[in-house]
Amino acid sequence: MSVLDILYRISILHLSILSLFGFGMTDVRIRELDWYLRDHLFRQSNKGRQEFEQRVLPSELIKTYLRYRNDDLDEISQLVDIVVGNLLHQYVIKKKDVDSFELRGTLKRLQCSKCYYVSILGEAEEIACLRCNSSTLDEFPKKSIKH
């Protein structure tokens, strides 16, 4: 069993324990934060940033996204830990040391032609919509043809 598998299993166990004690950390909140974190990583990578400190990400998300402005920093930190574990397991990122990671490659932003969801995918991930699992994805935003 690899270190990534262990980290993924720990994050799932962590989620189960939090849910058991009523912290209200639902799958919806994790999926939502997964999208926002992928968006943040995508935008930062377009600016040349490839390395990230996990403990700083919750603050960055709160500052960047209106959705998280009034959320509790500790709750966002717990969600970020789970999502980072998932991204490690999906080979989107790799650990540099205990509290930092880097992107494994470029991220692509693609829109599903069935449900119009915008997915941000790593190079190692299957090209499939993160909402409906359709494999019919187009570049987003579409490049306009200039005459």
N, C-alpha and C positions, 0 to 999 in steps of 0.2 A: 504494500500500500504506500503510495507516494505521499509526500508532505502536503501536496495540493488536495488529495483526497481526505486526509486527516483534517485540514483546515475547513474543507467544505462540510464534513460531518460535524465538526464542532459548531460551525455556524448554524446548521440545521438544528442541532441539539439546543443551542442557545435560543433559537426562535421558539422551539417547542416549550422550553422552560418558561420563557416570557409569556407565551400564550396561556400556559397552564395557570400562571399566577395573575392573569387578567390584565396584562399591560396593554391589551388591545392592539397588538402588532399583527395585523392581518396580512394575508398574502397580497391584498390590494395595495397596502401601504408599501410593501417591499417592491412590488412590481412598479409602482409609481416612482419610488426613489431610484430604482434601477434605471428607469428612463431618464430621469433628471441627471443622475450621475454620469450615465453614458453621454448625454448631451454636453455636460460640463467637460468631460474628458475630450470629447470631439472638438469642442470650441477651443479648449486650451491647446490641444495638439496642433490645430490649425495655426496657432500663434507660435509654434515651435516648442512647446513644453511637452516633455515625454515622461518626466518623473514627478511623482506626487507623494506627499506625506499624508498618511491615512488620518492622523489625529487632527490635521488642519482642514480636511475636506468638509466636515459638518459646518464649520464657520464659513467656508467659501460658498457652500450651497445656500446658507441662510442669507448671506450678503448678495448673492447673485440672483436668486429666484424668489419672486414675490410669494410663491406657494409656501415657502418655508420661513418667511420673515417672523411669524408669531409662534413658531413651533419651539418646543423645548430642545435645547442643545444636547442633553443627555439622550433623549429619545432618538434624535437624528443620528447621533453617534452610534447607537445600538443598531439602527437600520443600516448605516453605512458599513458597519462591521459585517453584517450579514451579506449585503450586496457585494462588497469587496471579496468576500469568500466565494460567492457565486461566480464573480468575474474571473477569479483565479482558477476555479474549476473549469470554466469554459474557455480557458487559455486566451482571454482578452488582455489580461495583465499578468505580470510576474513579479514576485517579491524581490526587492533589492536587499532589504534588511528587515528587522522586526516591524518597523513602523512606516516603511516606504515601499513603493512599487513603481513599475514603469509599464508603459504600453508594450505589448508584444509586436505590434505592427500598426499599420494605419487603420483608422476607423472609417467606415463608409456609412453615409446617411442615405437610406433608401426608403421609398414610399411604396406601400402595398397597392397593387392595382385593384384588389378586391375590396378591402375595407378602408383604404387610404391612410392607415396608420404609418407613422414615420418610425422606422427602426434604425438604430445605430448599431452596426455590427462590426466585430473584429475580423481580421483576416482568417483566423482559424475557425470561425463559426460558419455553420451552414447558412446559405443564403435563403432565409425563410422569415416571414413576418413574425415578429415577436408577439403579436396579438392573435392572428388567425392561422398562423403556420403556412400560409400560402407561399409558394416559391416564385410567384410572379411579382417581382419588385423592380421598380424603376428608380433611376437616379433622382435625388431630391436636393434642392429644387431642380426642376428640369431646366436644362440649358436652352435658352431661346436662340433661334436661328436668326442671325443678323444678315440683312440683305445689303 
